[in-house]
Amino acid sequence: MRDEYIKEAHKVIPDANILINVVSRRVKQLRRGSRPLVESLEKLSLEDVALREIIEGKISYEVTHA
């Protein structure tokens, strides 16, 4: 994963645990065939794709309390 993407995504989702969970869940979706919501001229890892989606506001998250 690229450090600059992690830093930028951390600005969007400041809680590191939530950021990890969102990226992890999105990577699983991408591995199962979901299409990326961002385009890139270069080949990105699935983790970087997920981070770019967060940075660009393409995916969001919701924290629920049971």
C-alpha positions as CSV (number, residue, x, y, z in Angstrom):
1,M,0.0,0.0,0.0
2,R,1.2,3.5,-0.8
3,D,2.0,5.7,2.2
4,E,0.5,8.8,0.5
5,Y,-2.8,6.9,0.0
6,I,-2.9,5.8,3.6
7,K,-2.3,9.3,4.8
8,E,-5.0,10.8,2.6
9,A,-7.5,8.1,3.5
10,H,-6.7,8.6,7.2
11,K,-7.9,12.2,6.8
12,V,-11.3,10.9,5.6
13,I,-11.5,8.1,8.2
14,P,-9.4,9.2,11.2
15,D,-10.0,6.0,13.2
16,A,-7.3,3.6,12.1
17,N,-9.3,0.5,13.1
18,I,-12.3,1.6,11.1
19,L,-10.1,2.5,8.1
20,I,-8.5,-1.0,8.2
21,N,-11.9,-2.6,8.4
22,V,-13.3,-0.6,5.5
23,V,-10.3,-1.3,3.3
24,S,-10.4,-5.0,4.2
25,R,-14.1,-5.3,3.4
26,R,-13.7,-3.5,0.1
27,V,-10.7,-5.6,-0.9
28,K,-12.8,-8.7,-0.3
29,Q,-15.5,-7.3,-2.5
30,L,-13.0,-6.5,-5.3
31,R,-11.6,-10.0,-5.1
32,R,-15.0,-11.4,-5.6
33,G,-15.5,-9.4,-8.8
34,S,-16.9,-6.0,-7.8
35,R,-15.8,-3.4,-10.2
36,P,-13.5,-0.6,-9.0
37,L,-15.2,2.8,-8.5
38,V,-12.0,4.7,-9.5
39,E,-10.0,4.6,-12.7
40,S,-6.2,4.6,-12.8
41,L,-3.7,4.8,-15.6
42,E,-1.3,2.6,-13.6
43,K,-1.8,-0.8,-12.1
44,L,-2.9,-0.5,-8.5
45,S,-3.1,-3.2,-5.8
46,L,-6.6,-3.9,-4.6
47,E,-5.7,-2.2,-1.3
48,D,-4.6,1.0,-3.1
49,V,-7.9,0.9,-5.2
50,A,-9.9,0.7,-1.9
51,L,-7.9,3.6,-0.4
52,R,-8.4,5.7,-3.6
53,E,-12.1,5.0,-3.4
54,I,-12.2,6.3,0.2
55,I,-10.1,9.3,-0.7
56,E,-12.3,10.2,-3.6
57,G,-15.5,9.7,-1.5
58,K,-16.7,6.8,-3.6
59,I,-17.4,4.6,-0.6
60,S,-18.5,5.5,2.8
61,Y,-19.1,3.7,6.1
62,E,-21.5,3.7,9.0
63,V,-20.7,2.9,12.6
64,T,-23.6,1.2,14.4
65,H,-23.7,0.5,18.1
66,A,-25.5,-2.6,19.2
